[in-house]
Amino acid sequence: MTIIIPVLGDQLTPTLPALMQADPQNSVILMMEVMEEASYVPHHPKKIAFLFSAMRHFAVELRDAGWRVDYITLDEEGNSGSFIGEVARAIKRHGAKAIALTEPSEWRVMQDLKGWQAQLNLPVTICPDDRFICSADAFAEWAEGRKSLRMEYFYREMRKKTGLLMDGDKPEGNAWNYDSENRKPAGHDLFMPTPPRFEPDAITRDVLDLVGARFADNFGTLDNYWFGATRADAEQALDHFIEYALAAFGDYQDAMLRGEKFLYHSLLSLYMNVGLLAPLAVCRRVEAAYRCGKVPLNAAEGFIRQIIGWREYVRGIYWREMPDYVERNALDATRDLPAFYWSGDTDMECLRQTIGQTRDEAYAHHIQRLMVTGNFALIAGVDPKQLHEWYLAVYADAFEWVELPNTLGMSQFGDGGLLASKPYASSGGYINKMSDYCGVCRYKVAKKEGANACPFNYLYWDFIARHEARFAKNPRMAMMARSYGKFEDAKKAQIKKDADRFLEKLS
């Protein structure tokens, strides 16, 4: 009996549960490039190219391992454009009698495949995805009955479960978290390692030609494409990060510099998120670098927290709170996403730098996302769903399970505090402290009012004013609400005047 095993674009792992349970003699692996997935948001061309190239290389890896692989390219004649359409065609080609696959990472895909058995009139087996440390069910059990779902407490459980950076039953160094040591601004006098760049091979060049022809109107450029495509490439990127960047990652992970796109960041999330690197194995490599004295504890802990803490945590939130999570808008923000998010055409240097880098690289690091593009959208009152769809489209590592909670919950406070204890809002002072953007900006970060003032300054207080009553009840925002309440009427009026003038032009 022939079994069809669909393998999705973020499941590029040879030990995938559906594969481990299959017999290569009676199985056909089906891999599909379909327009429905390539266009449900206007993905950055480099994101599409990375996924298609990695998928095609994984198909080669599987064939070399003895599997039969039926690979459908986007431009193949007869391509139906959807997962179910291609599964149906594969059933006819191979005379299949059953389907088995590993559960998808995104809610909408899971809902789609739940209907396959009835639509295709074949048994469909969905295997749990064991590539995460904490299953969705285990997270839901951890969360049950808790008044607060703070990541820090979940992270401690993951440290204990994995044994990473543990000294018996205590955390290494007697502290769970070294984030306070990881907020240093960077200067251009530092040595900045360049992440490894991978020259496109014949497979990737074919993909680049396809994507360039089919997605030329999408935001972003294919120029200077350098992402890896194979497991060996991903391992090389990991080796490079540990050798040259990890030691300073902790200190400077929040820093931003013009002309330095990557600083000490790993750029490993895109490889982990598609299955080319195993996250726990990556963390064990980082721990080993600390244990042998190559990197300091704050660097190792800061990196590991992002993986076994934050990455696992937001996945748990996603599966627990969907499907209505994407519609939440606790602050009633309704402004349309500004057009400059798609063009980079703005006089605000921090936004121009971050959006320009995003256009060129399909990448920006977490502080650029949280405290520049996210912070601006928050204090300007942008619809969080629109911002979510932008992040999902423009970043190569963005899949909804990891991107949505980060955007709607962490960045935009759209879930009303389920994920974050406070809105991550700031005036221009934070950006000035952590970057060199403000020194060349046409707006003056030291000015608080008037046409030449940094818009972050008056928009921040306008944001506090709009939600003054709500924030007065939030322990971490109450002081700012009280501060605004003490402003003289003339100062409040000037804040509103400046904000109204700017936002009217923005619209």
Secondary structure, DSSP 4 states (H G I P E B T S, - for coil): --EEEE--TT---TT-HHHHT--GGGEEEEEE--HHHHHSS---HHHHHHHHHHHHHHHHHHHHTT--EEEE-TTSTT--SSHHHHHHHHHHHHT--EEEEEPPSSHHHHHHHTTHHHHHTS-EEEE---SSSS-HHHHHHHHTT-S---HHHHHHHHHHHH-TTEETTEEGGG-S--GGGS-----TTS--PPPP-----HHHHHHHHHHHHHSTTSSS--TT-----SHHHHHHHHHHIIIIIHHHHHHHTT-BBTTBSSTT----HHHHHHTSS-HHHHHHHHHHHHHTTSS-HHHHHHHHIIIIIIIHHHHHHHHHHTTGGGG--TT---BPPPTHHHH---S-HHHHHHHHHHHHHS---HHHIIIIIIHHHHHHTB-HHHHHHHHHHH-TT--HHHHHIIIIIIIT-TTTTSS-SS-----HHHHHHHBSSGGG-SSBTT--SSTTB-HHHHHHHHHHHHTHHHHTTSTTTHHHHHHHHHS-HHHHHHHHHHHHHHHHHH-
